[in-house]
Amino acid sequence: MGAARSRVERAFAVLDAFTPERPSLRLSEIARRAGLPLTTTHRLLAELCALGAVERDRDGTYRVGLRLWEIASLAPRGVPLREAALPFLEDLYEVTHENVQLGVREGQDVVYIERIAGRRAVGVLTRVGGRFPLHASGIGLVLLAHAPDRVQREVLEGPLQRFTDYTITDPALLERVLAQVRRDGVAVSDRQVTDDALSVAAPITGARGEVIAALSIVAKAGDTVAARLAPAVRAAARGTSRALSARRA
């Protein structure tokens, strides 16, 4: 069991070497990023290529293969959730022409699984498939507020990364904010990620009423933005929750 598990971990280390900034890498770069010997990396890459998880280009560089996308599309918190939410995300975008996003919790991070970006909307740091710490974004605050106690403790006790002067890095204040999110049913992240953006997020629930995801609008920060956008965000989240329940019925 130990040897098999260790081999899987090494294979994931190879896959983790690829990033949005460096989607194509040479053997030596992958070995260095994965912390593995060249011979081990070469052997793992050959096996991953044979399985379609990695592809080798003519110039000798490697990139992630389509087989991984095919497998990932089966994740219940991936494509099914995205398909249920997409009509509501599109409606939000058509009404506001602002950035709209959909995310789930993975450990202490948000993983974004859908995003519609407005051409003239405020810039955002997120991308589909990307991760972001829970404590700063609107979606993250919703997911953290409804996360298990163990996860909340780990986040509150760990270092809280600062992105702007407005990012909450005081655990006591963050705990009060999370309680307010649970009371209000909506989270507002005002200039916590970038100095010019505000996000409003609401929870998406599963069949037993548990929070399984969240969606948000990200707009240019302003005094009345949150109050103006909150009703639409809540409605979209409720609609997505109902659509998911209908699919399971």
Residue pairs with C-beta under 8 A, 6 or more apart in sequence:
10 34
10 36
10 40
10 44
11 44
11 47
11 48
13 34
13 35
13 36
14 30
14 34
14 36
14 41
14 44
14 45
14 48
14 54
15 48
15 53
15 54
15 64
15 68
16 33
16 34
17 25
17 29
17 30
17 33
17 34
18 25
18 63
18 64
20 127
20 129
20 130
22 29
23 63
23 64
24 57
24 61
24 62
24 63
25 33
25 61
25 62
25 63
26 60
26 61
26 62
27 38
27 41
27 42
27 45
27 60
27 62
28 38
30 41
30 45
30 62
31 37
31 38
31 40
31 41
34 41
36 44
45 54
45 56
45 62
48 54
48 65
49 55
49 56
49 62
49 65
51 67
52 65
52 66
52 67
53 64
53 65
53 67
53 68
54 62
54 63
54 64
54 65
55 62
55 63
55 64
55 65
55 66
56 62
57 63
72 78
73 79
77 104
77 113
77 212
77 213
78 113
80 244
80 247
81 102
81 104
81 113
81 204
81 212
81 213
81 244
82 102
82 113
82 114
84 240
84 243
84 244
84 247
85 102
85 114
85 204
85 213
85 215
85 236
85 240
85 243
86 114
87 239
87 243
88 215
88 236
88 237
88 239
88 240
88 243
89 100
89 101
89 102
89 114
89 116
89 215
89 236
90 116
91 236
92 98
92 100
92 215
92 217
92 232
92 233
92 236
93 100
93 116
93 118
95 232
96 118
96 217
96 219
96 229
96 232
97 118
97 120
97 121
98 118
98 121
98 122
98 217
98 218
98 219
98 229
99 115
99 116
99 117
99 118
99 121
99 122
99 124
99 217
99 218
99 219
100 115
100 116
100 215
100 216
100 217
100 218
101 112
101 114
101 115
101 116
101 124
101 126
101 139
101 199
101 215
101 216
101 217
101 218
102 112
102 113
102 114
102 115
102 139
102 213
102 214
102 215
103 110
103 111
103 112
103 113
103 137
103 139
103 140
103 143
103 213
103 214
103 215
103 216
104 110
104 111
104 113
104 143
104 212
104 213
104 214
105 111
105 134
105 143
105 144
105 147
105 151
106 131
107 151
108 133
108 134
108 151
108 154
108 155
108 158
109 131
109 132
109 133
109 134
109 140
110 131
110 132
110 133
110 134
110 137
110 139
110 140
110 143
111 129
111 130
111 131
112 126
112 127
112 128
112 129
112 130
112 131
112 132
112 139
113 128
113 129
113 213
114 128
115 124
115 126
115 127
115 128
117 124
121 218
121 219
121 220
122 194
122 196
122 197
122 218
122 219
122 220
123 194
123 196
123 197
124 193
124 194
124 197
124 218
125 132
125 193
125 194
126 132
126 137
132 140
132 193
133 140
133 160
133 161
134 140
134 141
134 143
134 144
134 147
134 155
135 141
135 144
135 155
135 160
135 161
135 167
135 168
135 174
136 161
136 163
136 167
136 168
136 189
136 192
136 193
137 189
137 192
137 193
137 199
137 201
137 216
138 187
138 188
138 189
138 199
138 200
138 201
138 214
138 216
138 218
139 187
139 199
139 201
139 214
139 215
139 216
140 189
141 177
141 178
141 181
141 187
141 189
141 201
142 181
142 186
142 187
142 201
142 202
142 203
142 211
142 214
142 216
143 203
143 211
143 213
143 214
144 151
144 152
144 155
144 178
145 178
145 179
145 181
145 182
145 187
146 182
146 203
146 210
146 211
147 155
152 178
155 174
156 171
156 174
156 175
157 171
160 167
160 168
160 169
160 170
160 171
160 174
161 167
161 169
162 169
163 192
163 193
163 194
164 191
164 192
164 193
164 194
164 195
165 195
166 190
166 191
166 192
166 195
167 192
167 193
168 174
168 177
168 192
177 187
181 187
185 202
185 203
185 234
186 200
186 201
186 202
186 230
186 233
186 234
187 199
187 200
187 201
187 202
187 214
188 198
188 199
188 200
188 201
188 226
188 230
189 198
189 199
189 201
190 198
190 221
190 226
191 197
191 198
191 221
193 199
195 221
196 220
196 221
197 218
197 219
197 220
197 221
198 218
198 219
198 220
198 221
198 222
198 225
198 226
199 216
199 217
199 218
199 219
200 216
200 217
200 219
200 225
200 226
200 229
200 230
200 233
201 214
201 215
201 216
201 233
202 214
202 215
202 216
202 230
202 233
202 234
202 236
202 237
202 238
203 211
203 213
203 214
203 237
204 211
204 212
204 213
204 214
204 215
204 237
204 240
204 241
204 244
205 211
205 212
205 241
206 212
206 241
206 244
207 244
207 245
207 248
212 244
213 240
214 237
215 233
215 236
215 237
215 240
216 233
217 229
217 232
217 233
219 225
219 229
